[in-house]
Amino acid sequence: MTDYAAASDSRTTLARPDLAEQALEGIVRATAFRAVRGMHCVAPVADIHIDAVAGEYPVDQLIFGEVFDVLDTRGDQVWGRARRDGVVGWVMLSALRDGAPLATHRIGSTGESLPLNALVVEAGDPPGLAPIGSFAAEPVEVAERLLGTPYKLGGRSSLGTDCCGLVQQALYACGRAAPRYADQQAELGQAVVADQARRGDLVIWLDPEEGPWNGHAGFMLDGDRVLHAVGRLGGVAIEPFAEADARHRVAGSDGPVIRRL
């Protein structure tokens, strides 16, 4: 067996030296293997931290209705993996309930008490809800509806978001695959040269020195502007591409990655 840390991306592999999910038996090295237990988020959002002792910021979030596959419990926290985007970490047990109910609708607007893309079970077709299987047309249009959303590192909802969280939730709203981190998002779609970028293309500045936060992502609003979530701008905002490029480009890099979905 390979060493557990080298077997796959540690951000999304539910394995530690002492414990791993049963599905990884024979693939990674661990003292014990155990089946996961599905729970679902009952808070509007719930932060996911790398460590049981929460650090300064989360690395991801659960959104209402999303499933968290639990493998370990320590006091008032559980360790597992978010089923929707695959991120591994610790969540407060109080934000979860047993089971993984099959959602009938998702929150399809940004003006509801629950965040965009929250998963709910409802009878009929209540206002503000979109039936599962009904999606928005264009991710960049969804991102435009999130203009002014406050910046939150680790956030991925219409209540607060970081750059990759903005891209992720816009893609989810359109029924598209939506990984959590910049390097993963840089593998989506097809490569486009920078001078041919157009509205709706993903633009990603990669930074291998940042660890989990290994880059910055947003959408091209047109050939000259980018729509992204930036801490220094307070949240989701539109900025000239040249200014964003000057700030986020890593010295010695070839510049941003442009991907067309």
C-alpha positions in Angstrom: 0.0 0.0 0.0 1.1 3.6 -0.6 1.6 6.1 2.1 -1.8 7.7 2.9 -0.7 11.3 2.3 0.7 10.5 -1.1 -2.2 8.4 -2.3 -4.3 11.3 -3.3 -5.1 14.9 -2.6 -5.1 15.3 1.2 -7.7 18.0 0.9 -10.2 15.5 -0.4 -9.0 12.1 0.8 -10.7 10.9 4.0 -7.7 9.3 5.5 -5.3 9.8 8.4 -2.5 7.6 9.7 -4.9 6.2 12.4 -8.2 6.1 10.5 -9.5 6.0 6.9 -12.8 5.4 5.3 -13.6 1.8 4.4 -13.6 2.5 0.7 -9.9 3.2 0.9 -8.9 -0.1 2.4 -6.1 -1.6 0.3 -5.4 1.8 -1.3 -4.0 3.8 1.6 -2.1 2.9 4.8 -4.1 3.4 8.1 -4.4 1.7 11.4 -8.1 1.3 11.1 -10.8 1.5 8.4 -14.5 2.4 9.1 -17.6 3.1 7.1 -18.9 6.7 7.0 -22.2 7.9 8.4 -24.2 10.3 6.4 -25.4 13.5 8.1 -26.9 16.7 6.6 -26.4 20.4 7.4 -29.3 22.1 9.2 -27.6 25.5 9.6 -27.7 28.1 6.7 -23.9 27.5 6.5 -21.4 25.5 8.7 -17.7 26.1 8.5 -15.3 23.2 7.8 -11.8 23.5 9.4 -8.7 21.4 8.8 -8.1 20.8 12.5 -10.4 19.9 15.3 -9.1 23.0 17.1 -10.5 25.6 14.7 -7.9 27.9 13.3 -8.4 31.5 12.2 -10.5 30.7 9.2 -12.3 27.7 7.6 -11.2 26.0 4.5 -14.7 25.3 3.2 -18.3 25.4 4.2 -21.4 23.2 4.2 -24.6 24.8 2.9 -28.0 23.9 4.3 -29.1 20.5 3.1 -25.7 19.3 2.0 -24.5 15.9 3.2 -21.4 15.4 5.3 -20.0 11.9 5.5 -18.8 11.5 9.1 -16.0 9.2 10.0 -14.9 10.3 13.5 -16.3 12.3 16.4 -14.3 14.3 19.0 -16.3 16.1 21.6 -18.7 18.5 19.8 -17.0 18.1 16.4 -17.0 15.5 13.7 -14.5 14.7 11.0 -15.5 13.7 7.6 -15.9 14.8 4.0 -18.4 17.1 2.3 -20.2 15.0 -0.2 -21.0 17.8 -2.6 -17.5 19.2 -3.2 -15.3 16.5 -1.5 -13.5 18.6 1.0 -12.3 16.9 4.2 -12.3 18.5 7.6 -14.0 19.1 11.0 -17.5 20.5 11.5 -19.5 21.4 14.6 -21.9 18.5 15.4 -24.6 20.9 16.3 -24.9 22.0 12.7 -25.7 18.5 11.5 -28.5 16.0 11.8 -28.5 12.2 11.0 -29.4 11.0 7.5 -29.0 12.2 3.9 -32.5 13.2 2.7 -33.1 13.5 -1.0 -33.7 17.1 -1.8 -36.7 18.1 -4.0 -35.6 21.7 -4.6 -32.7 24.0 -4.3 -32.6 27.7 -3.4 -32.5 29.4 -6.8 -32.3 33.1 -5.8 -30.1 35.2 -3.6 -32.8 36.9 -1.7 -34.0 34.1 0.5 -33.2 33.3 4.2 -31.2 30.3 3.1 -28.2 30.7 0.7 -28.2 30.1 -3.0 -27.9 26.4 -3.8 -29.2 25.2 -0.4 -31.0 21.9 -0.7 -34.5 21.5 0.7 -37.3 19.0 0.8 -40.6 20.8 0.0 -44.1 19.9 -1.3 -45.3 21.8 -4.3 -43.3 24.6 -5.9 -42.8 27.4 -3.4 -41.5 30.8 -4.5 -37.7 31.2 -4.6 -37.2 27.5 -5.0 -36.1 25.7 -8.2 -36.9 22.0 -8.6 -33.9 19.7 -8.6 -32.8 19.4 -12.2 -33.8 22.9 -13.1 -30.7 25.2 -13.4 -29.6 28.7 -14.4 -28.2 29.1 -17.9 -24.8 30.9 -17.5 -22.4 30.8 -14.5 -21.3 34.4 -15.1 -24.9 35.6 -14.9 -25.3 33.9 -11.5 -22.0 35.5 -10.4 -23.4 38.9 -11.4 -26.3 38.4 -9.1 -23.8 38.0 -6.3 -22.2 41.4 -6.7 -21.8 43.0 -3.3 -21.7 39.7 -1.4 -19.3 40.1 1.5 -15.9 38.5 1.3 -15.3 35.5 3.6 -12.2 33.4 3.4 -13.4 29.8 3.2 -17.0 30.9 2.4 -18.9 29.6 -0.6 -22.4 31.0 -0.3 -24.4 34.0 -1.1 -24.0 35.0 2.6 -20.2 35.4 2.2 -17.7 34.0 -0.2 -14.1 33.8 -1.2 -12.9 33.8 -4.9 -13.1 30.1 -5.5 -16.4 29.9 -3.6 -17.9 32.4 -6.0 -16.9 30.3 -9.0 -18.1 27.1 -7.3 -21.6 28.3 -6.4 -22.1 29.9 -9.8 -21.2 26.6 -11.5 -23.5 24.7 -9.1 -26.4 26.9 -9.9 -26.0 25.9 -13.5 -25.7 22.2 -12.8 -22.0 22.0 -13.6 -19.1 20.3 -11.9 -17.6 22.6 -9.3 -14.4 21.7 -7.4 -13.4 23.9 -4.4 -9.9 25.1 -5.1 -8.1 27.1 -7.8 -5.9 24.4 -9.1 -8.9 22.1 -9.4 -10.9 24.8 -11.2 -8.0 25.4 -13.6 -8.7 21.9 -15.0 -12.3 22.7 -16.0 -13.3 23.3 -19.6 -10.8 24.0 -22.4 -7.7 26.2 -22.4 -8.0 29.6 -24.1 -5.1 32.1 -24.8 -5.5 35.3 -22.8 -6.0 37.6 -25.7 -9.0 35.6 -26.8 -10.7 35.6 -23.4 -14.4 36.5 -23.5 -17.4 36.8 -21.2 -18.0 33.8 -19.0 -14.5 32.3 -19.2 -12.8 31.3 -16.0 -9.7 33.2 -15.1 -7.3 31.7 -12.6 -4.0 32.9 -11.2 -2.2 29.9 -9.7 0.2 30.2 -6.8 1.9 27.0 -5.7 3.3 28.6 -2.6 -0.1 29.1 -0.9 -0.9 25.5 0.1 -4.7 24.9 0.1 -5.2 28.5 -1.0 -3.2 28.0 -4.2 -4.5 30.8 -6.4 -7.2 33.2 -7.2 -10.2 32.7 -9.5 -13.0 34.7 -11.1 -15.0 35.2 -14.3 -14.2 37.3 -17.3 -17.1 39.8 -17.5 -15.8 40.8 -21.0 -12.4 41.1 -22.6 -11.3 43.9 -20.2 -13.0 43.2 -16.9 -13.1 40.5 -14.3 -15.8 39.6 -11.8 -14.4 38.1 -8.6 -14.5 38.1 -4.8 -11.6 40.1 -3.3 -10.9 40.9 0.3 -9.4 44.3 -0.4 -12.6 45.2 -2.3 -14.8 44.0 0.4 -16.5 41.2 -1.5 -17.7 40.3 -5.0 -16.9 43.2 -7.4 -16.0 44.1 -10.9 -12.4 45.2 -11.6 -10.3 46.0 -14.7 -8.5 42.8 -15.7 -5.2 44.7 -15.9 -5.4 45.7 -12.3 -6.4 42.2 -11.1 -3.6 40.7 -13.2 -1.0 43.0 -11.7 -2.1 42.2 -8.2 -2.6 38.4 -8.4 0.1 37.3 -10.9 2.9 35.4 -9.2 6.4 36.6 -10.1 7.9 34.4 -12.7 4.6 32.8 -13.8 3.2 32.7 -17.3 0.2 34.7 -16.2 -3.4 33.6 -15.6 -5.0 30.4 -16.9 -8.1 31.0 -19.0 -10.6 28.2 -19.2 -13.7 28.1 -21.4 -16.6 26.1 -20.0 
